[in-house]
């Protein structure tokens, strides 16, 4: 191996240790002899070999899947709840200096906060006001992670797993609620129909001729729909208006 080749390899090695390239979404946290200096990037940066220690921190949005957590609600129902947290590093230096492992710390904080918040609510509230609880979770996490230079932008509850006996109880409750609504609708229909019939009876009672015409119309409808022969008594009062009319003529 020639001296020029050795010298070239040494220079190349030094350059790789001195020159670093950071992507647009990365920032470089640099410790110089153990002391933090202002972060650098993106693009080409220069560091001092064996003196500077470089840590690359991504500023992209991170999707954190919170595993299912065992929760006992305020009304003593045992459930499993999982969620997803969206966060990003806003201050790279704080994310390195203030906490040992910001990703692990955020994950653990999200799990404990999820158990705490869901444990303070009743089951019906968790099922009906999931968006409200998600916003509350986001506010708590964002406040707690702010000293770490982390911004929690959104939290969504993905799934609430109920025990089998609770699912059966809720199914029975839903069925009973549907039956109740059906009975109420049926009762309202009967009430409206009876009110209409009362109005019709009031109108017919004021005009005997209308009552007679209605009676004849009913007979005509029955005769049209039925093929058998039917006999109906016809009150003599039906013919009085016609008899009176004939006497006048």
Buried (B, 14 or more C-beta within 10 A) or exposed (E): EEEEEEEEEEEEEEEEBEEBEBEEEBBBBBBEEEEEBEBBBBEEBEBEEEEBEBBEBBBEEBEBEBEBBEBEBEEEBEBBBBBBBBBBBBBBBBBBBBBEEBBEBBBEBBBEBBBEBBBEBEBEBBEEEBEEBBEBBBEBBBEBBBEBBBBBEBBBBEEBBBEEEBEEEBEEEEEEEEEEEEEEEEEEEEEEEEEEEEEEEEEBEEEEEEBBEBBEEEEEEEEEEEEEEEEEEEEEEBEEEEEEEEEEE
